[in-house]
């Protein structure tokens, strides 16, 4: 089940909210949320619930042991056991086939390995589970003594499938006791509807258009058509993933949970370093806190540490060489920026910094789009005019002209323009009580209703439209 589906919008979510607020106590509400979350997960892959339940049990036990024997070898052993089991499960399901395939290729062996479907969300919930045990081991949070409350943290359907990666310590108090006000519930609805619009209206449309230019043979592309296609993919993946994060954050608010932001307008950045402070923030901070800093951070062997982090960042996104190259590509850029490039960029006008960032990000998305490296190389040849492709063709001209309004709206939506306008209107309306109430309680809900209606109309008749990050 996905958030951007009619069955979720008009059956699962309303029923869940109705039952949740019909129950007076948080303890019973927790039971409901666990049950609904497991049902939500089982809707797509019931057989893999056992993996999540088992991983949660392992982390429940190791968390208690790590706290009970704090400062002793048993505590470290519990942590190591948790890491081995979590990473082992992730490695088996996600990377075993990739490793066997490459081993066969390098050695000439013919080791057979039955292809195993990747459990949805395993990359996210294993990282969340590991962060819990590590934080208990470090003494940053108390071990959870209730298995069901820990399972609630792991399985919450708001963020189970594609994040953001939520730290246990950030919502531990809300698992025990939470309260939802009318304002926070309203803010949650607003955030959810905005995220739904990002996914259904902007991401899905951009995805269909980008496929027209990127899914054809490189020989049939035009240079500007290649650039147009990869820009559309950049728009698609941003609104697809940030839209999901918005919906997850909005759902959290509706049920009394506060999740941290996962995106902060990354395309307005001026460097690769800044881009990754704004893009998929929960993943970046996870690798920073649990890998980069323990390795030595900026203090010892920082180039080695950055290389390891970005190698694993690429690998986390998928068991394929294109993702490994994509991660190392960003690692190299960030290392160069730290060594000297950032000093050069700061001497240039800001507009050139933005151009540099957009250029390197678009090149990076080429590696992300194609798992076939030969196709990625083909598109790069087209983008730089190496293959002798025409600059423009008729298909590009017609498609661009037919979708120019969508393109402009999507580009503007990548910037904080709407946020700035909303803040400005609030500031102007604040001294005038009637105007402020009209805007906050009349115009904004009306806009949300309109956005929801347009999104639903887009969904009617559409086939299954999963989020891109579901496959990671």
C-alpha positions in Angstrom: 0.0 0.0 0.0 1.3 3.5 -0.8 0.2 6.9 0.5 -0.6 8.1 -3.0 -3.4 5.5 -3.6 -7.1 5.8 -3.4 -7.4 2.9 -1.0 -5.0 4.5 1.5 -6.6 8.0 1.2 -10.3 6.9 1.4 -10.2 3.7 3.4 -7.0 2.9 5.4 -6.2 6.4 6.7 -9.8 7.5 7.6 -10.4 4.2 9.4 -7.1 4.4 11.2 -7.8 8.0 12.4 -11.4 7.1 13.4 -10.3 4.2 15.5 -7.3 6.0 16.9 -9.3 8.9 18.2 -12.1 6.7 19.4 -9.7 5.1 21.8 -9.1 7.2 25.0 -5.7 5.9 26.2 -2.2 6.0 24.5 -1.5 2.4 25.5 -4.4 1.1 23.5 -3.7 3.5 20.7 -0.2 2.0 20.5 -1.7 -1.4 20.1 -3.9 -0.1 17.3 -1.0 1.6 15.5 1.2 -1.5 15.7 -1.7 -3.6 14.3 -2.5 -1.1 11.5 1.2 -0.7 10.6 1.7 -4.4 10.3 -1.5 -4.6 8.1 -0.1 -1.7 6.0 3.2 -3.6 5.5 1.5 -6.9 4.9 -0.7 -5.4 2.2 2.2 -5.6 -0.2 4.5 -8.3 1.2 3.0 -10.3 4.1 5.7 -12.9 4.0 8.4 -10.4 5.0 6.7 -9.3 8.2 8.6 -12.1 10.0 12.0 -10.5 9.0 11.0 -7.2 10.6 9.5 -8.9 13.7 12.7 -11.0 14.2 15.0 -8.1 13.7 13.0 -6.1 16.2 13.2 -8.9 18.7 17.0 -9.1 18.3 17.3 -5.4 18.9 14.9 -5.5 21.8 17.1 -8.2 23.5 20.5 -6.7 22.6 19.3 -3.2 23.7 18.4 -4.5 27.2 21.7 -6.4 27.4 23.7 -3.4 26.3 22.2 -1.3 29.0 22.3 -3.9 31.7 26.0 -4.6 31.3 27.0 -1.1 30.5 30.8 -0.7 30.6 31.4 -4.4 30.4 32.4 -6.7 27.6 28.8 -8.2 27.5 27.5 -4.7 26.5 29.9 -4.5 23.6 29.1 -8.1 22.6 25.4 -7.3 22.5 26.1 -4.3 20.3 28.2 -6.3 17.9 25.6 -9.1 17.8 22.9 -6.5 16.9 25.1 -5.0 14.1 26.0 -8.4 12.7 22.4 -9.6 12.6 20.9 -6.4 11.2 23.7 -5.9 8.6 23.6 -9.6 7.8 19.9 -9.5 7.1 20.3 -6.4 4.9 23.3 -7.9 3.2 21.6 -11.2 2.4 18.5 -9.8 1.0 20.0 -6.8 -0.8 23.5 -7.7 -1.8 24.0 -11.4 -1.9 22.9 -11.7 -5.5 25.1 -8.8 -6.5 28.2 -10.4 -4.8 27.6 -13.8 -6.3 27.1 -12.3 -9.8 30.4 -10.4 -9.5 32.2 -13.3 -8.0 31.1 -15.5 -11.0 32.2 -12.8 -13.4 35.7 -12.4 -11.8 36.4 -16.1 -11.3 34.6 -17.8 -14.1 32.6 -19.9 -11.6 28.9 -20.7 -12.0 27.6 -20.3 -8.5 23.8 -20.3 -8.7 21.8 -18.0 -6.5 18.1 -17.8 -6.5 16.9 -14.3 -6.9 15.2 -13.1 -3.7 12.8 -10.2 -3.6 14.0 -7.3 -1.5 11.7 -6.8 1.5 10.2 -3.3 1.2 11.7 -0.8 3.5 14.5 -3.0 4.9 17.2 -0.4 4.2 15.3 2.0 6.4 14.1 -0.1 9.3 17.4 -1.9 9.8 19.2 1.5 10.0 16.6 2.7 12.5 17.0 -0.5 14.6 20.8 -0.2 14.6 20.6 3.4 15.7 18.5 2.4 18.7 20.9 -0.2 20.0 23.9 2.1 19.3 22.3 4.9 21.3 21.4 2.6 24.2 25.0 1.4 24.2 26.3 5.0 24.2 24.0 5.8 27.1 22.1 8.4 25.0 18.7 6.7 25.6 17.2 4.2 27.9 16.5 0.7 26.6 12.8 0.1 25.8 11.5 -2.6 28.2 8.4 -3.3 26.1 8.8 -5.3 22.9 5.6 -3.9 21.5 6.6 -0.3 22.0 9.9 -1.0 20.3 8.0 -2.6 17.5 5.8 0.5 17.3 8.9 2.6 16.7 10.2 0.3 14.0 6.9 -0.4 12.2 5.1 2.9 12.3 3.5 3.0 8.9 4.1 6.8 8.5 7.8 6.2 7.9 8.3 2.4 7.6 8.7 2.1 3.9 10.9 5.0 2.8 11.8 7.0 5.8 12.8 9.5 7.0 15.2 7.5 9.2 13.8 8.3 12.6 16.0 8.0 15.7 14.4 6.3 18.7 15.5 9.1 21.1 13.6 11.6 19.0 10.2 10.0 19.6 10.8 7.9 22.8 8.8 10.4 24.9 6.0 10.4 22.3 5.7 6.6 22.3 4.9 6.8 26.0 2.8 10.0 26.0 1.7 12.2 23.2 -1.0 14.8 22.6 -2.5 16.2 19.4 -3.9 19.7 19.3 -6.2 21.0 16.6 -3.4 23.2 15.3 -0.9 20.3 15.0 -3.5 18.0 13.4 -4.3 20.8 10.9 -0.6 21.3 10.2 -0.3 17.6 9.6 -3.1 17.6 7.1 -1.6 20.5 5.3 1.8 18.9 5.2 0.3 15.6 4.0 -1.7 17.2 1.2 1.3 19.2 0.0 3.4 16.0 -0.1 0.6 14.2 -2.0 0.5 17.0 -4.6 4.3 16.8 -5.0 4.1 13.1 -5.7 1.0 12.8 -7.8 1.0 16.1 -9.8 4.7 17.0 -10.0 6.8 13.8 -9.6 4.5 11.5 -11.6 4.2 14.0 -14.5 7.9 14.7 -14.6 8.6 10.9 -14.5 6.4 10.3 -17.6 8.0 13.1 -19.5 11.6 12.2 -18.6 11.0 8.6 -19.8 10.2 9.9 -23.3 13.7 11.3 -23.6 15.8 8.9 -21.4 14.3 5.5 -22.2 15.1 5.7 -25.9 18.5 4.6 -27.5 21.2 7.3 -27.2 21.5 7.4 -31.0 17.9 8.7 -31.2 18.4 11.5 -28.6 19.1 15.2 -29.2 21.6 17.1 -27.0 19.0 19.4 -25.6 16.5 16.5 -25.3 19.0 14.6 -23.2 19.5 17.6 -20.9 15.7 18.2 -20.8 15.2 14.5 -19.8 17.7 14.5 -17.0 16.4 17.8 -15.6 12.9 16.3 -15.6 14.3 13.2 -13.7 15.9 15.6 -11.2 12.5 17.2 -10.7 10.9 13.7 -10.4 13.2 12.2 -7.8 13.1 15.4 -5.7 9.4 15.7 -5.5 8.9 11.9 -5.3 11.1 11.5 -2.2 10.5 14.9 -0.6 6.8 14.4 -1.2 6.9 11.1 0.6 8.8 12.7 3.5 6.2 15.5 3.7 3.4 12.9 3.9 5.3 10.9 6.5 5.9 14.1 8.6 2.3 15.1 8.1 1.0 11.7 9.2 3.2 11.8 12.2 1.7 15.1 13.3 -1.8 13.7 12.9 -1.0 10.9 15.3 1.1 12.9 17.8 4.7 12.1 16.5 7.3 14.7 15.5 9.7 13.7 12.8 12.6 15.8 11.7 12.9 17.4 8.3 14.4 15.3 5.6 14.8 17.9 2.8 15.6 21.6 2.8 15.4 22.8 -0.8 18.6 21.1 -1.9 18.6 22.5 -5.5 19.3 26.0 -4.2 22.7 24.8 -2.8 26.0 26.3 -3.9 28.2 23.2 -3.5 28.0 19.4 -3.2 28.7 19.6 0.5 25.7 21.9 1.0 23.5 19.8 -1.3 24.0 16.8 1.0 23.2 18.8 4.0 19.9 19.5 2.4 19.1 16.3 0.6 18.0 13.1 2.5 19.1 14.7 5.8 18.2 11.7 7.9 20.5 9.4 5.9 23.4 12.0 5.9 23.2 12.5 9.6 23.0 8.7 10.2 26.3 8.1 8.3 27.8 11.2 10.0 26.9 10.2 13.6 27.4 6.4 13.3 30.2 6.0 10.8 32.1 9.2 9.8 32.6 10.5 13.4 33.5 7.1 14.9 36.0 6.6 12.1 37.7 9.9 13.1 35.7 12.5 11.3 37.7 15.5 10.2 40.4 14.8 12.9 42.0 11.6 11.5 42.2 10.4 7.9 39.3 12.5 6.8 39.8 11.6 3.1 39.7 7.9 3.9 36.7 8.4 6.1 34.8 10.4 3.4 35.6 7.7 0.8 34.2 5.0 3.0 31.1 6.9 3.9 30.3 7.8 0.2 31.1 4.3 -1.0 28.6 3.0 1.5 26.1 5.8 0.7 26.1 4.7 -2.9 25.9 1.0 -2.0 23.0 1.7 0.4 20.9 3.0 -2.5 21.3 -0.2 -4.5 23.3 -3.3 -5.2 24.6 -2.1 -8.5 27.8 -0.6 -9.8 26.0 2.5 -11.0 25.1 3.4 -7.4 28.6 2.7 -6.2 30.0 5.1 -8.8 27.3 7.6 -8.0 28.3 7.5 -4.3 32.1 7.8 -5.1 31.3 10.6 -7.5 29.9 12.7 -4.7 32.6 11.6 -2.3 35.3 12.8 -4.8 33.5 16.1 -5.3 33.2 16.7 -1.5 36.8 15.8 -0.9 37.9 18.2 -3.7 35.7 20.9 -2.1 37.2 20.4 1.3 40.8 20.5 -0.2 40.6 23.5 -2.4 37.5 23.8 -4.6 35.3 25.4 -1.9 37.8 28.3 -1.5 37.7 28.9 -5.3 33.9 28.8 -5.4 33.6 31.3 -2.6 35.5 33.8 -4.7 33.0 33.6 -7.5 29.6 35.3 -7.7 26.8 33.2 -6.1 25.1 32.6 -9.5 28.2 30.6 -10.7 28.1 28.5 -7.5 24.5 27.6 -8.2 25.3 26.7 -11.8 28.2 24.5 -10.7 26.0 22.7 -8.2 23.1 22.1 -10.7 25.6 20.9 -13.3 27.3 18.3 -11.1 23.9 17.2 -9.6 22.5 16.6 -13.1 25.5 14.6 -14.1 25.2 12.6 -10.9 21.6 11.8 -11.7 22.7 10.1 -15.0 24.5 7.4 -12.9 21.4 7.1 -10.7 18.9 6.7 -13.5 20.7 3.9 -15.4 21.7 0.7 -13.8 23.3 -0.2 -17.1 26.6 1.8 -17.2 26.8 1.6 -21.0 23.6 3.5 -21.2 24.8 6.0 -18.7 27.9 6.5 -20.8 25.8 6.9 -23.9 23.7 9.7 -22.3 26.8 11.5 -21.1 28.1 11.3 -24.7 24.9 12.9 -25.8 24.9 15.6 -23.2 28.4 16.7 -24.1 27.8 16.5 -27.8 30.5 13.8 -28.3 28.3 11.4 -30.3 27.3 13.8 -33.0 23.7 13.9 -32.0 21.5 16.8 -33.3 21.2 19.7 -30.9 17.4 19.7 -31.0 14.7 17.7 -32.7 11.0 18.0 -33.3 9.9 15.8 -30.5 11.7 18.0 -27.9 10.2 21.2 -29.3 6.7 19.9 -29.2 7.0 18.2 -25.8 8.6 21.3 -24.3 6.0 23.7 -25.7 3.1 21.5 -24.6 4.5 21.3 -21.0 6.2 24.7 -20.5 3.8 25.8 -17.8 4.3 22.6 -15.9 8.1 22.9 -16.3 8.1 26.5 -14.9 5.8 25.6 -12.0 8.0 22.6 -11.1 11.2 24.6 -11.2 9.7 27.3 -9.0 8.4 24.6 -6.6 12.0 23.5 -6.1 12.7 26.9 -4.5 11.5 28.2 -1.1 9.3 30.8 -3.0 6.0 29.5 -1.7 7.4 29.4 1.9 8.7 33.0 1.6 5.3 34.2 0.2 3.4 32.4 3.0 5.6 33.9 5.6 5.2 37.4 4.0 1.4 37.0 3.9 1.3 35.9 7.6 3.4 38.9 8.5 1.2 41.4 6.6 -2.0 39.8 7.9 -1.0 39.3 11.6 -1.8 42.9 12.7 -5.3 42.5 11.2 -7.1 39.8 13.1 -9.9 39.2 10.6 -7.5 39.0 7.7 -5.2 36.7 9.6 -8.1 34.3 10.5 -9.5 34.4 7.0 -6.1 33.4 5.5 -5.2 30.7 8.1 -8.7 29.3 8.6 -10.3 30.0 5.2 -7.9 30.4 2.3 -5.3 27.8 3.3 -7.9 25.0 4.0 -9.5 25.9 0.7 -6.2 25.7 -1.1 -5.6 22.3 0.5 -9.0 21.0 -0.6 -8.2 22.2 -4.1 -4.8 20.5 -4.1 -6.3 17.3 -2.7 -9.0 17.3 -5.4 -6.5 17.8 -8.2 -4.3 15.0 -6.8 -7.3 12.6 -6.5 -8.3 13.4 -10.1 -4.7 12.5 -11.2 -4.9 9.3 -9.3 -8.2 8.1 -10.8 -7.5 5.6 -13.6 -3.7 5.6 -12.8 -1.9 2.3 -12.4 0.3 1.5 -9.4 2.6 4.4 -8.8 5.2 3.5 -6.1 7.7 5.9 -4.7 11.2 5.6 -6.3 12.8 5.0 -2.9 10.7 2.0 -2.2 13.2 -0.1 -4.2 16.1 1.0 -1.9 
